[in-house]
Amino acid sequence: MAAATTDRSTARRSGSYLGIGLAAAAVIFAGCLTCYDADGYLADGADTAGLKFAGVSQEAVDNTGGADAALNADVWVEGQFLVASAGLTAADVGERVYLSDNQTVTKSVTNVYVGTIAEVVTAGTCWVDIDPAGQAGADGVADASTAQAAADALEAQVGVTVLANLTTTDQTGLQPAINEVDANADTAQADATQALADAAALEAQVGVTVLANLTTTDQTGLQPAINEVDANADTAQADATQALADAAALEAQVGVTVLANLTTTDQTGLQPAINEVDANADANSADVASLMSRAQNETKSFSGIDDGTTDGKLKTTVGTNYTADGRMCNKAATDDLFDLTGEVDTGAGEWRAYWLHLNAAGASFTVAAATSDVSEADAISRLPGPADGVSVIGCYVAGNSCDFDGAAGLAGQGTIIEGWPTELSPSA
């Protein structure tokens, strides 16, 4: 279905909405799918790299000639909406769908993840439970699918089941298959070495260089043995060539230099490169899991964290939009929200970091890391992984000789970080 160019009456089931600033010159239509552009401003929904799904527009807004955020639009960010698609059956309930245009979704993976099918009405229409916060998880699934396709190709080449137990979070099945490839290469190397030894022994016996002057009349008893040695050498060479080809194909698929030091007579460089592939796969899986957890449990807007009225407490100066346990939540500006009174004061040359959390019910609490005597950055790195179902609103790092209950205030004795510290991002 072509993209809508006028307002659309889109049926919905419940939901909540946010006011979002439009991108410069953007035009959106009521009832249509919308996206964030690369700068975080609202744009008409399109399958374009760099866009992220924002929600379903409540109203038509024309920002032609306007700068970024010159106008705002109310956008539904959760709920179920009736949209167009194609080729659907009842078995598609629960399937992920992606943006095709501003009024159509597709099961095929595109640049923009939208949500999951809640109900199939006809082959061309369905109710979709939208999920603007789910883009990171969808990207992780797409990366895992790419890894699976590469593994399938490798399986076809080497004739073993490479990733029978591969999941999004478990690449351990790669190592046994790679070990088999390595063992085959070692066997081929041994065969080639034996063939060379046989030829050398034969050369010593007859006193010529591989029997260059052999004739059928004076060396007839030797000819069958020579033929056998030659056939064995050919087989060993073919095995070694196939092992090299398999390794080169693996190199092309996983993007690492697998056989940088591999020669015709030395396959020992295969195992370290394969170990690197396995380690990179495990690290990528951990990053995907961390990003999915972070997307479902973090603040969506800065809260203006500052000293509260009471010494040793921090407040939020503006309302906070955040996700906790996968749900969109809001907490109004609150004085004395985060309580650090009674904390043990830091000494000279010491730093201590604290998570500032909100749960889905709006209750606040803090979690301390171990004290560092190295630096503020080291103190942040000691923060434990956030608990499930709570949102990271920010963190506070107490500086040297911080008096938590003192009149100097917390802001003047440490560092307030809003949102997730960049030092803890998977890409950092």
Secondary structure by P-SEA (a helix, b strand, c coil): ccccccccccccccbbbbbbbbcccccccccbbbbbccccccccccccccccccccccbbbbccccccccbbbbbbcbbbbbbbbcccccccccbbbbbccccccccccccbbbbbbcccccccbbbbbccccaaaaaaaaaaaaaaaaaaaaaaaacccccccccccccccaaaaaaaaaaaaaaaaaaaaaaaaaaaaaaaaaacccccccccccccccaaaaaaaaaaaaaaaaaaaaaaaaaaaaaaaacccccccccccccccaaaaaaaaaaaaaaaaaaaaaaaaaaaaccccccccccccccccbbbbcbbbbbccccbbbbbccccccccccccccccccbbbbbbbbccccccccccccccccccaaaaaaacccccccccccbbbbbcccccccccccccccbbbbccccccccccc
